[in-house]
Amino acid sequence: MLTNVAVLAFEGVAPFELGVLCEAFGIDRSDDGLPVLDFAVCSDGARPVPTSMGFSIAPSADLARAAEADLVAVPAMSSGEEPPGPFLDALLAAHDRGARILSVCSGAFTLGDAGLLDGRECTTHWRYTDELARRFPAATVVPEVLYVDAGQVVTSAGSAAGIDASLHIWRQEYGAAAASTVARRMVVPPQRSGGQAQFIERAVPDCDAETLGPLLGWIAGNLAEDHSVESLARRSLMSARTFARRFRAETGTTPHAWVTRQRVLAAEELLERSSASVEWIAREVGFGNAATLRHHFLRVRGVSPQEYRRTFACAAEAG
C-alpha cells in the first residue's frame, strides 16, 4: 500500500510539474476520508534548488529520504544534461529495493540516464519522444499516449498527463472512489486512460455549440443506454461519420473506447461501495451481463470484478 512518497528535485526542475506531484500526493485530504501520505521534496543535502523559471525552492529533505519511499517521483527537468550522480544513485537504490518510480514529462530522461527505461515501454511529452528513443535505444518509446504503466516504472507525458498518471496510481492503490475524490479536489476528470492520445485536433472548442461536453456528461449519467456511434450521432444531429470524426477530435479517442472506460469506472465504484451482484452492476453500467463486464474489467484493470471488490471494498469500509 502506498504510504510514503519522495519527489527528487535538482537544478532545472520545472515548477509546474513539481506542483502536480505536490498536489497529487502531498495534500492532506483526511477531511475527505483519504489517507495522508508521508510526502517530501528532496534535494542533495536538502539544499535550495534553482528551478527552470528563475526562482529557487527549498526542499525539506535530502536524498536519503528516498530510501524510505514507496513511490519515488521525478518531475520534468532540463533534458540536455545528465542528472548529478547522487540522484541517479538514489533512483537506482529505490528501484532495486522495489519502490515504484514515476516520471512526469521530460523527467523520463532522468529515468533513462539511470538505466530504468531499458527493456521497458515508456513515454514522455510528444515533442521529446524521438529524442528519448534516440538517447535510450534499449527502451521502447510509445509516442503520443498519456502515460505508460510498465509495472514498477510509470512514465507520463506533458504536464496534465502527470495528473492522469498520479490518479492512475491512486486508483491502483486505494480504488476508484479514492481516485475520484482526489480528482474532484483537483477539478480534473477522474480518469483518462493511459492509451488516450496526448493531444487532440481541436483542444479548445471554438464555441459552446461545437463542444461535445454536454453529450459526454449525459452519457456518463446514462451508461445503461445504447451508446453506439449511430445512436449518439442521432442525438447530436450529425451523420455517424461526422460524429465519429468530431468525437476523436475533441476527446482523442473513439466513442466505443470512451464509453467502455466510463462503464468500467462506474463499475469500480459500485463494486467498492455496494454489495450488489456483478450481474446487476453489469446491467446498471451498460455492459448487459456479467461476462461482458468481466471481459472489459480484466482488460482494463488486470483483475476480475470479484478480486477488485475483495481488495477495495474493505479499504472503503475502513475509510
C-alpha positions as CSV (number, residue, x, y, z in Angstrom):
1,M,0.0,0.0,0.0
2,L,1.3,3.4,-0.9
3,T,2.0,5.5,2.2
4,N,5.3,7.3,1.5
5,V,6.2,9.5,-1.5
6,A,9.5,11.2,-2.2
7,V,10.0,13.7,-5.1
8,L,13.5,14.3,-6.4
9,A,14.4,17.8,-7.4
10,F,17.7,19.1,-8.9
11,E,18.7,22.2,-10.8
12,G,16.4,23.0,-13.7
13,V,13.3,21.4,-12.1
14,A,10.1,22.6,-13.8
15,P,7.9,24.1,-11.1
16,F,4.5,23.3,-12.7
17,E,5.3,19.5,-12.9
18,L,6.7,19.6,-9.4
19,G,3.5,21.2,-8.3
20,V,1.5,18.4,-10.0
21,L,3.2,15.9,-7.8
22,C,2.9,18.0,-4.7
23,E,-0.9,18.4,-5.4
24,A,-1.4,14.8,-6.2
25,F,0.4,13.2,-3.3
26,G,1.3,15.9,-0.8
27,I,-2.1,17.4,0.2
28,D,-3.9,16.4,3.4
29,R,-7.2,15.1,2.3
30,S,-8.2,13.4,5.5
31,D,-11.3,15.5,5.7
32,D,-12.5,13.6,2.6
33,G,-11.7,10.3,4.2
34,L,-8.4,9.7,2.4
35,P,-5.1,8.6,3.9
36,V,-2.4,11.3,4.5
37,L,0.7,10.2,2.7
38,D,4.2,10.9,4.1
39,F,5.4,13.3,1.5
40,A,8.7,15.2,0.9
41,V,10.5,17.0,-1.8
42,C,14.2,16.0,-1.7
43,S,17.4,17.5,-3.0
44,D,21.1,16.7,-2.5
45,G,21.8,17.8,1.1
46,A,18.4,19.4,1.3
47,R,19.9,22.4,-0.4
48,P,17.9,25.1,-2.3
49,V,17.3,24.2,-5.9
50,P,17.1,26.7,-8.8
51,T,14.1,26.0,-11.0
52,S,13.7,26.4,-14.7
53,M,11.7,29.6,-14.1
54,G,14.5,31.5,-12.4
55,F,13.4,31.1,-8.8
56,S,14.6,28.6,-6.2
57,I,12.8,26.1,-3.9
58,A,13.9,24.9,-0.5
59,P,13.3,21.2,-0.2
60,S,12.6,19.8,3.3
61,A,14.7,16.6,2.9
62,D,17.9,15.2,1.5
63,L,18.2,12.3,-0.9
64,A,18.3,9.7,2.0
65,R,14.6,10.3,2.3
66,A,14.1,8.4,-1.0
67,A,15.3,5.2,0.8
68,E,12.1,5.2,2.8
69,A,9.6,5.9,0.0
70,D,7.1,3.5,-1.6
71,L,7.0,5.9,-4.6
72,V,9.9,8.0,-5.9
73,A,8.8,10.6,-8.4
74,V,10.8,12.8,-10.8
75,P,9.2,15.9,-12.3
76,A,10.2,17.5,-15.6
77,M,13.8,18.5,-15.8
78,S,16.2,20.0,-18.3
79,S,16.7,17.1,-20.7
80,G,20.1,18.3,-22.1
81,E,22.4,17.2,-19.4
82,E,22.8,14.0,-17.3
83,P,21.5,14.5,-13.7
84,P,24.0,14.6,-10.9
85,G,25.2,11.1,-9.8
86,P,23.6,11.2,-6.3
87,F,20.2,11.5,-7.9
88,L,20.8,8.5,-10.2
89,D,22.1,6.5,-7.3
90,A,19.0,7.4,-5.2
91,L,16.7,6.3,-8.1
92,L,18.6,3.0,-8.7
93,A,18.6,2.2,-5.0
94,A,14.9,2.9,-4.7
95,H,14.2,0.7,-7.8
96,D,16.4,-2.1,-6.6
97,R,14.6,-2.4,-3.3
98,G,11.2,-2.5,-5.1
99,A,9.9,1.1,-4.8
100,R,7.7,2.3,-7.6
101,I,9.1,5.0,-9.9
102,L,7.1,7.8,-11.6
103,S,8.3,10.4,-14.1
104,V,6.4,13.4,-15.4
105,C,7.1,14.8,-18.9
106,S,10.9,15.1,-19.5
107,G,11.6,13.5,-16.1
108,A,11.7,10.3,-18.2
109,F,15.2,11.3,-19.4
110,T,16.4,11.1,-15.8
111,L,14.9,7.6,-15.6
112,G,16.7,6.8,-18.8
113,D,20.0,8.1,-17.5
114,A,19.6,5.8,-14.5
115,G,19.0,2.8,-16.8
116,L,15.5,2.3,-15.6
117,L,13.9,2.5,-19.1
118,D,16.0,-0.3,-20.6
119,G,13.7,-3.1,-21.8
120,R,10.6,-1.2,-20.8
121,E,7.8,0.7,-22.6
122,C,7.8,4.3,-21.7
123,T,6.7,7.8,-22.9
124,T,7.3,11.5,-22.5
125,H,5.9,14.7,-23.9
126,W,5.2,14.2,-27.6
127,R,7.8,16.8,-28.6
128,Y,10.5,14.7,-27.0
129,T,9.6,11.1,-27.8
130,D,12.0,10.9,-30.8
131,E,14.9,12.3,-28.7
132,L,14.0,9.8,-25.9
133,A,14.1,6.9,-28.3
134,R,17.4,8.1,-29.8
135,R,19.2,8.6,-26.5
136,F,17.9,5.3,-24.9
137,P,17.6,2.7,-27.7
138,A,17.1,-0.1,-25.3
139,A,13.8,1.5,-24.3
140,T,10.5,1.0,-26.2
141,V,9.1,4.6,-26.5
142,V,5.4,4.7,-27.0
143,P,4.7,8.1,-28.6
144,E,1.5,10.2,-28.1
145,V,0.0,8.3,-25.2
146,L,-0.8,10.0,-21.9
147,Y,1.2,7.6,-19.7
148,V,2.7,4.1,-19.7
149,D,2.4,1.8,-16.7
150,A,5.3,-0.7,-17.1
151,G,4.7,-2.2,-13.7
152,Q,7.3,-0.8,-11.3
153,V,8.0,2.2,-13.6
154,V,5.3,4.7,-14.7
155,T,6.2,7.4,-17.2
156,S,3.8,10.2,-18.2
157,A,3.7,12.8,-21.0
158,G,3.3,16.6,-20.7
159,S,2.0,18.5,-17.6
160,A,-1.6,17.3,-17.4
161,A,-0.7,13.7,-18.2
162,G,1.3,13.8,-14.9
163,I,-2.1,14.3,-13.2
164,D,-3.5,11.3,-15.1
165,A,-0.7,9.1,-14.1
166,S,-0.9,10.2,-10.5
167,L,-4.6,9.4,-10.4
168,H,-3.9,6.1,-12.0
169,I,-1.6,5.2,-9.1
170,W,-4.2,6.4,-6.6
171,R,-6.7,4.2,-8.3
172,Q,-4.4,1.2,-8.2
173,E,-3.5,1.7,-4.5
174,Y,-6.8,2.9,-3.0
175,G,-9.5,2.3,-5.5
176,A,-11.7,4.2,-7.9
177,A,-13.6,6.2,-5.2
178,A,-10.4,7.5,-3.7
179,A,-9.0,8.5,-7.1
180,S,-12.3,10.2,-7.9
181,T,-12.1,12.1,-4.6
182,V,-8.6,13.3,-5.4
183,A,-9.8,14.3,-9.0
184,R,-12.7,16.3,-7.6
185,R,-10.5,18.3,-5.3
186,M,-8.1,18.9,-8.3
187,V,-11.1,19.7,-10.5
188,V,-10.0,17.4,-13.2
189,P,-11.6,14.3,-15.0
190,P,-11.3,11.3,-12.7
191,Q,-10.0,9.0,-15.4
192,R,-8.3,9.4,-18.8
193,S,-6.8,6.1,-19.8
194,G,-3.1,5.8,-20.4
195,G,-3.6,4.9,-24.0
196,Q,-5.5,8.0,-24.8
197,A,-3.8,10.4,-27.2
198,Q,-1.6,13.2,-25.8
199,F,-3.2,15.8,-27.9
200,I,-6.4,16.3,-29.8
201,E,-7.1,18.1,-33.1
202,R,-9.1,20.9,-31.5
203,A,-8.1,21.3,-27.9
204,V,-10.3,24.4,-27.2
205,P,-13.8,24.4,-28.9
206,D,-14.5,27.5,-31.0
207,C,-17.8,28.0,-29.2
208,D,-20.1,26.2,-26.8
209,A,-22.3,25.0,-29.6
210,E,-19.5,22.9,-31.1
211,T,-18.3,21.1,-28.0
212,L,-19.5,17.6,-27.1
213,G,-19.1,18.3,-23.4
214,P,-22.9,18.2,-22.7
215,L,-23.2,15.0,-24.6
216,L,-20.3,13.4,-22.6
217,G,-22.0,14.4,-19.4
218,W,-25.2,12.9,-20.5
219,I,-23.5,9.6,-21.5
220,A,-21.8,9.4,-18.1
221,G,-25.1,9.8,-16.3
222,N,-27.0,7.3,-18.5
223,L,-24.5,4.5,-19.0
224,A,-27.2,1.8,-19.3
225,E,-28.5,3.4,-22.5
226,D,-27.5,2.3,-26.0
227,H,-24.3,4.3,-26.9
228,S,-23.5,3.1,-30.4
229,V,-22.0,5.6,-32.8
230,E,-25.2,5.7,-34.7
231,S,-27.4,6.5,-31.7
232,L,-25.0,9.1,-30.3
233,A,-24.8,10.7,-33.8
234,R,-28.6,10.9,-34.0
235,R,-28.7,12.6,-30.6
236,S,-26.0,15.1,-31.8
237,L,-27.8,15.7,-35.1
238,M,-24.8,14.5,-37.1
239,S,-24.0,11.8,-39.5
240,A,-22.2,8.8,-37.9
241,R,-19.1,9.6,-39.9
242,T,-19.1,13.3,-38.9
243,F,-19.8,12.4,-35.2
244,A,-17.0,9.8,-35.0
245,R,-14.6,12.3,-36.5
246,R,-15.7,15.1,-34.1
247,F,-15.6,12.8,-31.1
248,R,-12.0,11.8,-31.8
249,A,-11.1,15.5,-32.4
250,E,-12.5,16.5,-29.0
251,T,-11.5,13.6,-26.9
252,G,-8.5,11.9,-28.6
253,T,-10.2,8.5,-28.6
254,T,-13.1,6.7,-30.1
255,P,-16.7,6.7,-28.8
256,H,-16.6,3.0,-28.0
257,A,-13.3,3.3,-26.0
258,W,-14.5,6.3,-24.1
259,V,-17.9,4.8,-23.2
260,T,-16.2,1.5,-22.2
261,R,-13.8,3.3,-19.8
262,Q,-16.7,5.2,-18.3
263,R,-18.6,1.9,-17.7
264,V,-15.6,0.3,-16.1
265,L,-15.0,3.3,-13.9
266,A,-18.7,3.2,-12.8
267,A,-18.4,-0.5,-12.1
268,E,-15.4,0.1,-9.9
269,E,-17.2,2.5,-7.7
270,L,-20.3,0.2,-7.4
271,L,-18.0,-2.8,-6.6
272,E,-16.4,-0.7,-3.8
273,R,-19.5,0.9,-2.4
274,S,-22.3,-1.7,-2.8
275,S,-22.9,-5.3,-2.2
276,A,-24.9,-5.7,-5.4
277,S,-24.2,-8.7,-7.6
278,V,-21.8,-8.5,-10.5
279,E,-24.7,-9.3,-12.8
280,W,-26.7,-6.3,-11.5
281,I,-23.7,-4.0,-11.8
282,A,-23.1,-5.1,-15.3
283,R,-26.6,-4.1,-16.3
284,E,-26.5,-0.9,-14.3
285,V,-23.4,0.4,-16.1
286,G,-24.5,-0.8,-19.6
287,F,-22.4,-3.9,-20.1
288,G,-25.6,-6.0,-20.2
289,N,-24.2,-9.1,-18.5
290,A,-21.5,-10.3,-16.1
291,A,-19.4,-12.0,-18.7
292,T,-19.0,-8.8,-20.7
293,L,-18.2,-6.8,-17.6
294,R,-15.6,-9.4,-16.6
295,H,-14.0,-9.2,-20.1
296,H,-13.6,-5.4,-20.1
297,F,-12.7,-5.3,-16.4
298,L,-9.9,-7.8,-16.8
299,R,-8.6,-6.0,-19.9
300,V,-8.6,-2.6,-18.2
301,R,-7.7,-3.5,-14.6
302,G,-5.9,-6.8,-14.9
303,V,-8.1,-8.4,-12.2
304,S,-11.7,-9.8,-12.1
305,P,-14.5,-7.7,-10.6
306,Q,-14.7,-10.1,-7.7
307,E,-10.9,-9.7,-7.0
308,Y,-11.3,-5.9,-7.2
309,R,-14.2,-5.9,-4.8
310,R,-12.2,-8.1,-2.3
311,T,-9.3,-5.6,-2.5
312,F,-11.1,-2.3,-2.4
313,A,-14.4,-2.8,-0.7
314,C,-12.6,-3.5,2.5
315,A,-10.5,-0.3,2.1
316,A,-13.7,1.7,1.5
317,E,-15.3,0.3,4.6
318,A,-12.2,1.0,6.7
319,G,-12.2,4.7,5.4
